[in-house]
Amino acid sequence: QVQLVESGGGLVQAGTSLRLSCAASGRTFGAYAMGWFRQAPGKEREFVAAISRTGGNTDYADSVKGRFTISRDYAKNTVYLQMNSLKREDTAVYYCAAVSGVSSMATPRSGYDYWGQGTQVTVSS
């Protein structure tokens, strides 16, 4: 079992940057591949980024590739999503997620077992 606690959301202007954090409880952080998803009102939840158990592999949705970076800090049991050059289309509730039982290099786009409560990101203009 793992619990995920997100922080870092807020209201920002287009073209600026924001970093989201997701702190994971437990003692087996390295056993989980981690992902970020987002959902805008009236729309389906969509995949944003994923990082493998070892941190050696990452994967990004085309809409954020080149602007967003996912990373993890094993000492802090924390996953980050660095968001640069934010656009109005990035406005959504952002969720972090964890999945166990995958290979050390896997970066899944679906099938996650644990989810955070979400944090609101609003990009103006």
Secondary structure, DSSP 4 states (H G I P E B T S, - for coil): ---EEEE--EEEETT--EEEEEEE-SS-GGG-EEEEEEE-TTS--EEEEEE-TTSS-EEE-TTTTTTEEEEEETTTTEEEEEE-S--GGG-EEEEEEEE-SS-TT---SS---EE---EEEEEE-
